Amino acid sequence: MSKPNRVPGYMQSKGNRNRGPIGDREIRYKCSMTNTILDVLRARPGWQEVAGPNVSAQQQQQQQQQGATKGSAVSSTQQGKDKSGSSQNPAPNKEPTNTTTSFKTSDGDWDFFWCDREWLHANYDSMFLQEHQKILHFRNHYELTRKNLMVKNLKRLRKQTEREQGKKEAESFDFFPTTYELPSEYHIFVEEFKRLPGIIWIMKPAAKSQGRGIFLFRKLKDITDWKKGEYQPLTDPNREVPETYVVQRYIENPYLIGGRKFDIRVYVLVVSYNPLKVWLYRGGFGRFSNSRFSLDSIEDTYVHLTNVAVQKTAPDYDPDKGCKWATQQLRQYLAAKHGTEVVRKVFQGIDNIIIKSLHSVQKIIINDKHCFEMYGYDILLDANLKPWLIEINASPSLTASGKEDYDLKYGVLNDVLNVLDLENRLTGKEKRVGGFDLIWDDGPVNADDGSMECSINSSATTSNSFLGCYCDRKKQLRDIFTAAQALKKTATS
């Protein structure tokens, strides 16, 4: 077997080769983003930024001239953060500054890398990673996050389940709308379209996000221009390959609050696919449309698309109010209106969507102990409170739209780092870390602490899932870090 190619300059010095796993030294990180995640990394005690995409050559030179006596400082957006990582005076609309941070300079001298997908695809296969290094994204994460591949994998697992366990068990996959990939399944779609006249369909580019390129239609002629582009004879070898779309049956009866449509953003952390280990974050938010729902104007994106990137361009959009509800607020509203038992089943349905979707790609995702993934699931409730999977994002937006949104995302990202535990502060047996609850660890995880129940949920539950429940994450983190430290001292004494 040939040896893997290494990134030029990586691990060349004897010092780097001998540094090994993280002990009491600082943790070196790189980050491709300039939003909330960079704030979190720069505020984390004992973490030091490595020269990378957010560090210019001029800044590196200035730091080298000034020497290392100043140490590391934090960006202006971190003023007021306490030891638990919460923010008292966040500045979500300001980009973090880099001028007061000290840096390492070796491109490969890092322990943690929050990279973008493009960088990973271009570089990962030629890299050599040490045992302890962690990097965002699995190499073929797109098997779950591209809309066409997500549906293809879900359909395959549904057929396998029906073949091996029967039709009743296969019904548990009835959480994604009827979907076809275009142009490859165009003729099959046309047959279904003619079988159900008058139905509204929605077209989505398979690999785009933030609502770009999406439109609704009732008639085949509405996609005539698109069809012509797809089926033109390939006489011109320079003609671009047509973009892949998915066409889905539109959910015409969404659950409405205040007459407005919404979907729910759910954060899911996968630290391993083999065995599958999944953490679900308690917090999240409902994203509301800016206009009241109606099927009379299917061309109005402000009515039908809940993406913040779309809604914030509405003429009457109020940036101070935004279009979001916290998931806890949403759960309390639904419980008050429909009862806690109904809401419990709704959120059990969301758990089912998460686990089934991850199982659909478990055997084809290239598992790597260095990789982790933070997914952003988008879930829609219909008028019958049935949850539907809309899409799964590999890079959910980390740019805050307001103070509450900033605090939520800051907490999510801090707890991602707490779960990954590069500082080695945990025992590895925890079922809850901050706002994350372990819902799958090579099998379903049961709750063993009654105090972790939702205060609005009077029914006992065995699942360790608490989406939308109250979370005192600061106290919880203090407790588990103290308990883990005491356990380790006892083990070594």
N, C-alpha and C positions, 0 to 999 in steps of 0.2 A: 504494500500500500504506500502510495506516495505521501510525503509529508505535506501538511497544509502550508500554503504560502502565507507569510506573515507581513503585516503592515510594515513598511519601511521605518526603521528606527525603533520599532516596538521591542521592548525587553532587551535592548542591545547591551546596556550597561550591566556590570556585575551587581551594582546596587539594586537595580530594578529586579534582577533575577532572584535576589535574596530577600526581597521585602515580604513576599508571601502573603498569607491571609492577614486580615485586619486584626490587630490586637488593640493596644491602647493608642495607636497613632491616629492621625487625622484621616478622614475618609475623603478621597479625591473624587470629584464628580465633573462630568461634562453635561451640557444641556444645549439642545438645538433651538429651544423656544425662548421667547422674551415675554412671557406672561406670568400667570400665577405660580407655575411650577418653579420658575427661576427665583421668585421671591421665597418660596418654601425652602429651596435648597440653600440659598444664601443665608437664611436665618437659622438654619439647623446647626446646633452646637457641635463643634468638632468636625464640620464638613468644610472642605476647601476646594475652590473652583480651579479646574485645570484649563489651560489655554485651549480655546475651541472656538466655535462659531460666534459666540457672544463676546469674545475677547479680541480686540484688534491688536495688530502688531505694535502700534504706537503705545497702546495702554500697557502691553507687556514690557516694552522698553522703558517706559516711565517707572513702572514698578521695580524693574531691575536696578535703575539708577537710584531710586529712593531707598533701596535695600529692604530687608525683611523685618526691620525693627518695628514697623507700624502694625504688622499682623493683619488679620482679616477684619474687615468691617462689613456692615450690612448695607443694603440699598435703602433709599429714603422711604420706600414703602414698608419697611419692616419696623419703623419706630412704633413702640407701643405694644409689640408682641410679647406675651408672657412666656414662661418656660414651657408651657404646654403647647405653644404654637398658635394660640389664638391671636387675632388682630384687633386692636382697639381703634386704630386710626388708619385703615387701609386706604390706598389710593388706586382703585381698580382701573381708572382710565389713564394712568400714567405709566409709561414704560420704565422698568427698573434701570437704574444707572449702574455703571460698571467701574467708575473711576476710583473707588476706594477699596476695591477687593484685591487681595494678593493671589497670585496664580502660580501653579506649576507650569512647566513649559513642554514637557514631553507629550507627544500626541497620544501615545498608548499608556501613559502613566496615570491610569484612572481605575476607580473601583466601581463606579456607577455612571451609566450614560443614559440620559433621557433623550433619545435620538428621534428623528423623524423617520417616516417609513421609507422615503426615497434614499436616505443615507444608508439605512439598513440593507435595502435591496442591492445597493451598489457596492457595499463593502463587507458585509458579514461573512460571506463565503471565503474570503481571503484572510480572515483574521484568526489569530490564536489568542484564546482567552484563558486567564488563570482561573483556578478553582473557584475563587470567591467573587469574581466579577459578575455584575448584573447589568442587563441592557433591556430597554423597552422594546417590545414586539417580538413575536415568533416569526420565523422567516416566511412562512406562507399563511400569515394571519388572514389574507384576503379570501381564503376558503370560507370564512364565516362573515366577513365584512363587505364583500362585494355582493350586491343584491341578488344577482343571478346565481352565483355560486352558493350563497346561503340557502336559497330555495331549492336548488338542485340537491344539496346535501340533506336537507330536511325531508325532501320527497324520497330520497333513497333510503333513509333510516325508517321512514314511515312504512315503506313497502317491505323492508326487512322485518320490521316489527309485526306487521300483519301476517307475513308468511310464517314467522316463528311463534308468535304469541296470540294471533287471532285478530279479528276486526275490532273487537271491543277495546283492546289495548291500543290499537292503532288510532282510535278516535282521540286519544290524548294528544295527538299531533294536529288537531283541528284548531290551530291558533294563528295560521297565516293565510291571507286571502288567496283565492285562485290566481295563479301567476304563470305567465309564459315569458320565455326569453325571445326577443326579437333581434335579428331577423330569423334565427334558426327554427323557431316554432311558430312562425307567422301563420302558416296554413292551418295548424291545429287551433290557434287562437281564433281565426276567422270562423271555424266551425262552431266554437263555443260562443262566439259573439252572435252568430245567427240563431243559435239555439235559445239565447236569452235576450230578445230584443228590448230596447229601452233601458238597459243596464248602463250605469256610468262606470267607465274604466279610467285608470290613471296610468300615465306613462312616466317612467323614471329612467334616467341614465344609470347604467349598472354601477359605475365607479365614481359618481359625483356625490357631493354632499351639500348641506346648507340650502336645500331646495332648488338648486340650479338645474334647469332643463326640464322641470316637472310640469305636466299639464294634464287636464282632465278632458274627456271627450265622450260623446254619446253615439256618434256616427263614424263609420269607417272613413268617410270622406275627410273627416277632420285630421286624419293622419296620412292623407294622400301624398303631401309633399315629402313627408318622411319616407313613405314607402317607395316613391320614385327614386329617391336617393339611394335606398338600399338595393333595389333590384335593377339598376342600370347595368348593362353589359360591361364587363371589365375590359373594355377595349383600350383604355388608357392605363398603362402600367403605373403611372405616377399618381393616379387617383387615390385619395386617402381611403383607408379601410373604414367602412361604416362603423359608427359607434354602437356598442351593444346597449340595448334597452331592456327593461322588463315592463310588461304591461300587467296590471293587477286589477281585479275587481275592486272598485272603490267602496269603502264602507260608508253607506249612505245614511246610517242611523247612529252617528256617534253620540255618546253620552255628553250632554251639554250642562254647563254651569253658567248661569247668567246668560243663557242663549248662545254661549260661545263654545267652540270646539277646543279640545286640548289633548295633548299626549303627555306621557310621564317619562322623564329621563331617569334611568336607573343605572347606577355605577356597579360594575362587576369586575372583580380582580381575580385573574387566573394566574397562579404561580407555577402550575404544572399540569400537563395533559396526560402524563403517564407516570404515576397515577393522577387522575383528575382531582385537582384541589381548587375549590372555588370559594371566594369570599364575596359577600353581598353587603353593600353599604346601606345603612339605615336611612341616611338623608338622600335627597334628590329633589326634583321639582316637577311640577306640572307646567307645561308651556301652552299658553292660551293664544288663540287667534285674536287679532285686534278688532275684528268685525263680527257681528252676529251671524250665526250659521244659517245658510239657505242654499237649496239646490237650484234656485232660479238663475244664479249667475256662476256657473261652474268655471268660468274663466278668471274669476277674482281670486288671486292667490292669497290675499289677506284674509279671506274667509276659510279657505281649505287647507292652507299650509301653516303649521304652527312653528316652523323654524324661526328662531330669533333673528337670523340673518335676513329673513324675508320680512318679518313683522316690523322690525325697527325702521324700515323704509316707508312704512305707511304714513300718509300725510298727517294723520291725527295721533300718531304714536307719542306717548308720554314717557320719556326715558326715566323719569323719577319713579313712576309707578311700574313701568315694565309690563310684562305679560306672564308673570310667574307666580306660582304658589309653592310653598314648601311641601314636600310629600307628607310630612306630619300633619300639616293643615288640611291637605286633601283627604287624608285617611280619616281625620276627625269629622270632616264635613260628611263624608260618605257614611260613616258609622251613625252619625246623628240622624241622617235621613233614611237609612236602610237597615240599620241594626248591625251590631258587631259581628254576628255570625255570618251574615252576607258578605261583609267586608273581609272577614277572615278567608272566605272561599275565593274572593277576588284576588287577594294577595297570594294565596296558594297557587292560583292559576298563573300568576307572574313567575313564581318559583319554578313551576313546571316548564314554562317557556324557556327560562334560563338554562335549566339542566338539560332539557331535550335538545336545545340548539347546540350546546357544547358537546353533548354526546354525538351529535351528527357529524362533527369534525374531529372527534377525539383520535380516531385511528389514522387520519390523514394529515393533521397538523404535525409539523416537524418539531417534536418535543426537544427542548434543550434546557438543561438546568440553569443556564445563564440567563434565560429569557423569562419575561413576565408580560402580561397584557392587562391593561385597564380598559375595559369596554364600556361604551355608553349605549345601553339598550333604550330604544324608543318604543313604548307600549301605548296602545290606544284602547280605551274602553268604549264599547258600543252601548246602546240604550238599554240592553239587557245586562249590563255590567260584565260582559264577556271580554277578557283581555285579548288583544291581537298584537302580534309582533309586526312592527312596521319596518324597522331596520336595526342593524347593529353597527356601531361606529368604533373603529380601531383608534381613532384620534378625536375623542369627544372634545368639544371646545373648552379650553381652559382660560379664556379671556372673560373676565367678569363684566356683567352688565349693571352692577350696582353693589352696594355694600354687603347686603345679605348674600348675594350670589358669590361675591368674593370670599366671604367667610366660609360658605359651604365648600367651595372648591379648594380653599386653603386647607380646611380640615380633611377633605377627601385625600388630597395629595400628601399631607403630612402622615395620614394613617396608612397610605400605600407604603411609605418608607418605614413606618413602624412594623407593618406586617413582614416586609422583606428583611428587616432586622439586621442590617449590616453591622450595627454596633454590638450585636450578640447580647442583647439585654433580656431576651425572652427564653423560655424553656423549649419552645417548639410544640407544646401540647395545648396551647391556648385555643379556645373556641371563639373568643372575642378579643379584638384589639382595636381600641378606640371606637370608631363608628362602624367597623367591619365585623360581620358575623360569619363564621365558617359554616357554610350550608352543605358542602359536599367534600368529603375526604376519602376518595375511593369508595364512596357509598354515602347515603344520607347521614347527616349529623343531627343528633338529638340534643335539645336544650336540657341542661341539668341545673339551671338556676331560675327558680320561680320569679325572682326579682327582675328578671330580664323581660318579663311579659309586657305587652302594651297595656297601659293603664286603662285603655278603652276596650280592651279585649277580655271579657270575663271568662271565656272558654279556655280550658287548658289546651296546650299545644305541645307536641313533642318535637316539632321541627325547630331547628336553631336559626330561624329566619324572622327578622323583625323590621322589615321595610316599612318606613313611615312611623316607627315607634320612637318614643322619647329616648334621647341618648345623652347622658352626662359623660361625654368622652374624656374630659380632663380628669375627672375623678377615677374613671375606669383605667386610664393609662397609668395614673399614679399607683393604683392598687396592684395592677399586674406587674409593673416594673419592680415594685417593692417585694411582692411575693416571689417573683422569679429570682431576684437577688438573694433573698433569704434562703431559697431552695438550693441555689448554687453554693452558697457558703456552707450550708449543712452537708452537701455532697462532698465538698473538698476538705471538711474538717475531720 
